[in-house]
Amino acid sequence: MCPRPEIRIQAKFNTLFASGDAPDVINEFDTSYRDQLYSQKQLLPLDDLVKQYAPNYTKMLEKYPILRKIGTKPDGKMYEIGRVIPSTMQVAVFIRTDWLKKLSLPIPQTPEDLLKVAKAFTEQDPDGNGKKDTYGYSLAYLGDEAIDAMHGNTMFIKMTS
């Protein structure tokens, strides 16, 4: 398996495939790139290999037919392995309750309450350093995931049996 470099992964894979030194397994999230590899005939059909060597995955395919569907290309063969991820809370909002107490604010219950708290944190110096240099709300680090979570995180497909 080829480790997934964070920068220029597709260029790295292109070089490996062009040199004839492609890894046995790649972990690639970009659907269009996977489709490109398929159209260039760089991928090996997995149907027989899964049937012969992966009895547990075969059971998963029976239980979750969508896994086979999303891993199958136009020729009717499976080239991709999927996985089932339970839908669980992955992102949470944290708030400084010590700052809430200092500013005599209640724990926000609604988006409007959170906006009021964010404004108070920005304008009322909750860290006590005498400067208005505090961000009322930050989506640093996991910002995009926090926004996804606020909107129901449509990135994952709900699978029903």
C-alpha positions as CSV (number, residue, x, y, z in Angstrom):
1,M,0.0,0.0,0.0
2,C,1.3,3.4,-0.9
3,P,1.1,6.0,1.9
4,R,-1.2,8.9,1.0
5,P,1.0,12.1,0.9
6,E,-1.0,15.2,1.8
7,I,0.3,17.2,-1.2
8,R,0.2,16.3,-4.8
9,I,-1.1,12.8,-4.2
10,Q,-2.5,12.4,-7.8
11,A,0.8,13.5,-9.3
12,K,2.6,10.9,-7.2
13,F,0.1,8.2,-8.2
14,N,0.5,9.3,-11.9
15,T,4.2,8.9,-11.7
16,L,3.9,5.5,-10.0
17,F,1.4,4.2,-12.6
18,A,3.4,5.6,-15.5
19,S,6.5,3.9,-14.3
20,G,4.8,0.5,-13.9
21,D,5.5,0.7,-10.2
22,A,1.9,1.3,-9.0
23,P,1.0,0.2,-5.5
24,D,-1.3,-2.7,-5.0
25,V,-3.8,-0.6,-3.1
26,I,-4.5,3.2,-3.1
27,N,-6.6,5.3,-0.8
28,E,-8.1,8.1,-2.9
29,F,-11.1,10.1,-2.1
30,D,-11.5,12.0,-5.4
31,T,-14.2,10.2,-7.4
32,S,-13.1,11.9,-10.7
33,Y,-9.5,10.7,-10.2
34,R,-10.7,7.1,-9.5
35,D,-12.8,7.3,-12.6
36,Q,-9.8,8.5,-14.6
37,L,-7.7,5.5,-13.4
38,Y,-10.6,3.2,-14.4
39,S,-10.9,4.7,-17.9
40,Q,-7.1,4.4,-18.3
41,K,-7.4,0.7,-17.3
42,Q,-5.1,1.1,-14.3
43,L,-7.5,-0.6,-11.9
44,L,-7.9,-4.4,-11.3
45,P,-11.4,-5.8,-10.9
46,L,-11.9,-7.0,-7.4
47,D,-14.9,-9.3,-7.7
48,D,-13.1,-12.6,-7.8
49,L,-10.5,-11.5,-5.2
50,V,-13.2,-10.4,-2.8
51,K,-15.1,-13.6,-3.3
52,Q,-12.0,-15.8,-2.8
53,Y,-10.2,-13.9,0.0
54,A,-12.6,-11.6,1.8
55,P,-15.5,-13.6,3.3
56,N,-16.3,-10.9,5.8
57,Y,-16.4,-8.2,3.2
58,T,-18.6,-10.5,1.0
59,K,-21.1,-10.6,4.0
60,M,-21.0,-6.8,4.2
61,L,-21.8,-6.6,0.5
62,E,-24.8,-8.8,1.1
63,K,-25.9,-6.8,4.1
64,Y,-25.2,-3.4,2.5
65,P,-25.8,-3.7,-1.3
66,I,-25.0,0.0,-1.8
67,L,-21.3,-0.9,-1.1
68,R,-21.2,-3.0,-4.3
69,K,-23.2,-0.4,-6.2
70,I,-20.8,2.5,-5.4
71,G,-17.7,0.3,-6.0
72,T,-18.9,-0.9,-9.4
73,K,-17.9,0.8,-12.6
74,P,-19.8,0.9,-16.0
75,D,-18.4,-2.5,-17.1
76,G,-20.3,-4.1,-14.2
77,K,-17.2,-5.0,-12.2
78,M,-16.3,-3.9,-8.8
79,Y,-13.0,-1.8,-8.5
80,E,-13.5,-0.1,-5.2
81,I,-13.9,-1.2,-1.6
82,G,-16.3,0.7,0.5
83,R,-16.9,0.8,4.3
84,V,-19.8,1.4,6.6
85,I,-19.3,4.2,9.0
86,P,-22.0,4.5,11.7
87,S,-23.6,8.0,11.8
88,T,-22.3,9.4,15.0
89,M,-21.6,12.9,16.2
90,Q,-18.1,13.7,15.1
91,V,-18.0,17.5,15.7
92,A,-19.1,19.4,18.7
93,V,-19.0,23.1,19.7
94,F,-17.1,23.9,22.9
95,I,-17.7,27.1,24.9
96,R,-15.7,28.7,27.7
97,T,-18.1,28.4,30.6
98,D,-15.6,30.4,32.7
99,W,-16.1,33.3,30.3
100,L,-19.9,32.8,30.4
101,K,-19.8,33.1,34.2
102,K,-17.4,36.1,34.1
103,L,-19.8,38.0,31.8
104,S,-23.0,36.7,33.6
105,L,-24.2,35.0,30.5
106,P,-26.3,31.8,30.3
107,I,-25.3,28.8,28.2
108,P,-26.7,29.5,24.7
109,Q,-29.6,27.3,23.7
110,T,-30.3,28.6,20.2
111,P,-28.2,30.0,17.3
112,E,-29.4,33.5,18.3
113,D,-28.2,32.9,21.8
114,L,-24.8,31.7,20.5
115,L,-24.5,34.9,18.4
116,K,-25.2,37.1,21.4
117,V,-22.5,35.2,23.4
118,A,-20.0,35.5,20.5
119,K,-20.6,39.2,20.3
120,A,-20.2,39.5,24.1
121,F,-16.9,37.5,24.0
122,T,-15.7,39.8,21.2
123,E,-16.7,43.1,22.8
124,Q,-16.5,42.5,26.6
125,D,-12.9,41.2,27.2
126,P,-13.6,37.8,28.7
127,D,-9.9,37.0,29.0
128,G,-9.4,40.1,31.1
129,N,-6.3,41.4,29.3
130,G,-7.7,44.8,28.8
131,K,-7.9,44.5,25.0
132,K,-10.6,43.8,22.5
133,D,-8.6,41.0,20.9
134,T,-10.8,38.0,21.6
135,Y,-12.6,36.1,18.8
136,G,-16.2,35.5,19.9
137,Y,-16.4,32.3,17.9
138,S,-13.8,30.4,15.9
139,L,-14.1,27.6,13.4
140,A,-10.4,27.1,13.3
141,Y,-9.0,23.6,12.7
142,L,-12.3,21.8,12.0
143,G,-14.3,24.7,10.6
144,D,-15.6,23.1,7.5
145,E,-16.6,20.0,9.4
146,A,-18.4,22.1,12.0
147,I,-20.3,23.8,9.3
148,D,-21.1,20.4,7.7
149,A,-22.4,19.2,11.1
150,M,-24.6,22.3,11.5
151,H,-26.3,21.4,8.2
152,G,-26.8,17.7,8.8
153,N,-23.5,16.5,7.3
154,T,-24.7,15.4,3.9
155,M,-21.2,14.0,3.0
156,F,-22.2,10.5,4.1
157,I,-24.9,8.3,2.6
158,K,-27.5,6.9,5.0
159,M,-27.6,3.2,4.5
160,T,-30.7,1.2,5.3
161,S,-31.1,-2.6,5.1
